[in-house]
Amino acid sequence: MLKFFKKNRQFLLSENKFSKYLIYALGEIFLVVFGILIAVQINNWNETRKKEIQREIYEVSLINELENDIAHLKNLDSRNSIKKKSIENYLNYYNSENPNLDILHNKLDSVISTKIAFYTSVYTIDDLITTGNLSLFSKQKKASILKLKNTHDRYVFYETQTIQDVALYEQEIKKNFDLVYLNGLSKKEHQDTKYWKQNLSSNQFRILNNSMVESLKLFELQSDMYEAIVEVTSELLSQLNKEDLN
């Protein structure tokens, strides 16, 4: 092709047809520039397509992780409701007039106060922020992703602080019971702890009740937290399942 252009130029010059040569040269330049523009356009198209494929991969990961989070949060909320009800049943009976101690002890034994912290499985968001690939998403989707990230961070902070507060009360419980006896390391039980169950005014009952209240506050916070995160997670899922307008 280059040899063909060269021969044509030489022929036109040898024939002293300068005007035709000039037109031919301009046409040749136009073809070269046009070819470069097409190459640039193809390269841009390839880069855009690569970014679209990368974004689609991120979206699939996000959708799977978000759906797992919602299922996990709903399971935690269901278990939380059982825990709250067990504490409320105990405290309601404790506050009744002349409660039967055997029934009260049974309700105390039925209390479920296991503490479970929520850990999100949406790891793709951290990857998007760290790598700068959040820019692959539309303005609306980017806003929804950051909103979920902020919601996670805010509630995890409150949850961690509240669990630490509850742990302080649980440490007080250990200090006011005979752990040597309770763990079967001795047959002797300290007199200060031996008859606490028969005395509603005992220090042990007061500390246990304080711990119940703090646990109830934690579970109520977590219920609000689960609801808020599910709502924001669902918003992001809805955004990801929409086609971008731009």
C-alpha positions in Angstrom: 0.0 0.0 0.0 2.8 2.4 0.9 4.7 1.5 -2.3 1.5 2.2 -4.3 1.2 5.8 -2.8 4.8 6.4 -3.4 4.7 5.5 -7.1 1.6 7.7 -7.6 3.4 10.6 -6.0 6.4 10.1 -8.2 4.3 9.8 -11.3 2.4 13.0 -10.6 5.6 14.9 -9.9 7.4 13.6 -13.0 4.4 14.8 -15.1 4.6 18.2 -13.6 1.0 18.0 -12.4 1.6 19.8 -9.1 -2.1 20.7 -8.5 -3.1 17.1 -8.8 -0.2 16.1 -6.7 -1.3 18.5 -4.0 -4.9 17.2 -4.0 -3.5 13.7 -3.9 -1.2 14.4 -1.0 -4.0 16.0 1.0 -6.2 13.0 0.3 -3.4 10.7 1.5 -3.0 12.8 4.7 -6.8 12.6 5.2 -6.7 8.8 4.9 -3.9 8.5 7.4 -5.6 10.8 9.9 -8.9 8.9 9.3 -7.1 5.6 10.0 -5.6 7.0 13.2 -9.0 8.2 14.4 -10.6 4.8 13.7 -7.7 3.1 15.6 -8.2 5.5 18.6 -12.0 4.9 18.5 -11.5 1.1 18.5 -9.0 1.4 21.3 -11.5 3.5 23.3 -14.3 1.1 22.6 -12.1 -1.8 23.8 -11.2 0.1 27.0 -14.9 0.9 27.6 -15.9 -2.7 27.1 -13.2 -3.9 29.5 -14.5 -1.5 32.2 -18.1 -2.6 31.6 -17.0 -6.3 32.0 -15.2 -5.4 35.2 -18.2 -3.5 36.5 -20.5 -6.4 35.7 -18.2 -8.8 37.6 -18.3 -6.4 40.6 -22.1 -6.2 40.4 -22.5 -10.0 40.4 -20.2 -10.2 43.5 -22.1 -7.4 45.2 -25.5 -8.8 44.6 -24.5 -12.2 46.0 -22.9 -10.7 49.1 -25.8 -8.3 49.7 -28.3 -11.2 49.4 -26.3 -13.2 51.9 -26.2 -10.3 54.3 -29.9 -9.8 54.2 -30.5 -13.5 54.9 -28.0 -13.4 57.7 -29.5 -10.3 59.2 -33.0 -11.7 59.2 -31.8 -14.8 60.9 -30.0 -12.7 63.6 -33.1 -10.6 64.1 -35.3 -13.7 64.5 -32.9 -15.1 67.2 -32.7 -11.6 68.8 -36.5 -11.6 69.2 -36.3 -14.8 71.2 -33.5 -13.4 73.4 -35.4 -10.2 74.1 -38.6 -12.2 74.9 -36.7 -14.5 77.4 -35.3 -11.5 79.3 -38.6 -9.6 79.3 -40.4 -12.7 80.6 -37.9 -13.0 83.4 -38.0 -9.3 84.3 -41.8 -9.1 84.1 -42.2 -12.0 86.5 -39.4 -10.5 88.8 -41.5 -7.3 89.0 -44.7 -9.2 89.8 -46.1 -9.1 93.3 -44.7 -11.9 95.5 -43.0 -14.0 92.7 -42.6 -17.7 93.4 -38.8 -18.2 93.7 -38.8 -21.6 92.0 -40.7 -20.1 89.0 -38.4 -17.1 89.0 -35.3 -19.3 89.0 -36.7 -21.3 86.0 -37.3 -18.1 84.1 -33.8 -17.0 85.0 -32.4 -20.3 83.7 -34.4 -19.9 80.5 -32.9 -16.5 79.7 -30.8 -16.5 76.5 -28.3 -13.7 76.5 -25.7 -14.9 74.1 -24.0 -12.0 72.4 -23.4 -12.2 68.7 -21.8 -9.3 66.7 -22.8 -8.7 63.1 -20.1 -9.0 60.5 -21.0 -8.1 57.0 -20.0 -10.4 54.1 -20.0 -7.5 51.6 -16.2 -7.4 51.1 -16.5 -6.1 47.5 -17.2 -2.6 48.8 -13.8 -2.3 50.5 -12.2 -3.6 47.3 -14.0 -1.0 45.2 -12.9 1.9 47.6 -9.3 0.6 47.9 -8.7 0.1 44.2 -10.6 3.2 43.1 -12.9 1.1 41.0 -15.9 2.7 42.6 -15.6 5.1 39.6 -16.9 2.3 37.4 -20.4 2.7 38.7 -23.0 5.4 38.0 -23.5 8.3 40.3 -26.7 6.7 41.8 -25.1 3.3 42.4 -21.9 4.9 43.8 -24.0 6.9 46.3 -25.9 3.8 47.4 -22.7 1.8 47.9 -21.2 4.6 50.0 -24.4 4.9 52.0 -24.3 1.2 52.9 -20.6 1.5 53.8 -21.4 4.4 56.2 -24.3 2.6 57.7 -22.1 -0.5 58.4 -19.4 1.6 60.0 -21.8 3.6 62.2 -23.7 0.7 63.6 -20.6 -1.5 64.1 -19.2 1.2 66.3 -22.3 1.5 68.4 -22.6 -2.3 68.6 -19.0 -2.8 69.7 -19.3 -0.1 72.4 -22.5 -1.6 73.8 -21.1 -5.2 73.8 -18.1 -3.8 75.8 -20.5 -2.2 78.3 -22.4 -5.5 78.8 -19.1 -7.3 79.3 -18.3 -5.0 82.2 -21.5 -6.1 84.0 -20.7 -9.7 83.2 -17.4 -9.3 84.9 -19.2 -8.0 88.0 -21.3 -11.2 88.0 -18.1 -13.3 88.2 -16.8 -11.2 91.1 -19.9 -11.8 93.1 -20.1 -15.6 92.7 -18.1 -18.4 94.0 -16.5 -19.6 90.8 -14.4 -22.2 92.6 -17.5 -23.9 93.8 -19.5 -23.4 90.6 -16.7 -24.9 88.5 -16.6 -28.0 90.6 -13.2 -27.2 92.0 -14.4 -27.3 95.6 -17.3 -28.8 97.6 -17.3 -25.7 99.8 -19.5 -22.8 98.9 -18.8 -19.3 100.2 -21.5 -18.2 102.6 -22.0 -14.8 100.8 -23.1 -16.7 97.7 -24.7 -19.8 99.1 -28.3 -18.5 99.7 -28.5 -15.6 97.2 -31.3 -17.4 95.2 -33.6 -17.2 98.3 -33.1 -13.5 98.7 -34.4 -11.1 96.0 -32.6 -8.3 97.8 -29.2 -10.1 97.4 -26.3 -8.4 95.7 -26.2 -11.2 93.1 -29.8 -10.7 92.0 -29.2 -6.9 91.7 -26.1 -7.5 89.5 -27.8 -10.2 87.4 -30.8 -7.9 86.8 -28.4 -5.0 85.8 -26.8 -7.4 83.3 -30.2 -8.3 81.9 -31.1 -4.7 81.4 -27.8 -4.0 79.6 -28.3 -7.2 77.4 -31.8 -6.0 76.6 -30.5 -2.6 75.5 -27.9 -4.4 73.3 -30.5 -6.6 71.7 -32.8 -3.6 71.1 -30.0 -1.7 69.5 -29.1 -4.7 67.3 -32.8 -5.0 66.2 -32.7 -1.4 65.1 -29.4 -2.0 63.4 -30.6 -5.0 61.5 -33.6 -3.2 60.3 -31.6 -0.1 59.1 -28.9 -2.2 57.3 -31.5 -4.4 55.6 -33.3 -1.3 54.3 -30.1 0.3 52.9 -28.9 -3.1 51.6 -32.2 -3.5 49.8 -31.9 0.0 48.3 -28.5 -0.9 46.9 -29.8 -4.2 45.5 -32.6 -2.4 43.8 -30.1 0.0 42.2 -27.8 -2.8 41.0 -30.7 -4.5 39.3 -31.5 -1.4 37.3 -30.0 -0.6 34.0 -27.8 2.6 34.0 -29.4 5.4 32.1 -26.1 7.0 31.3 
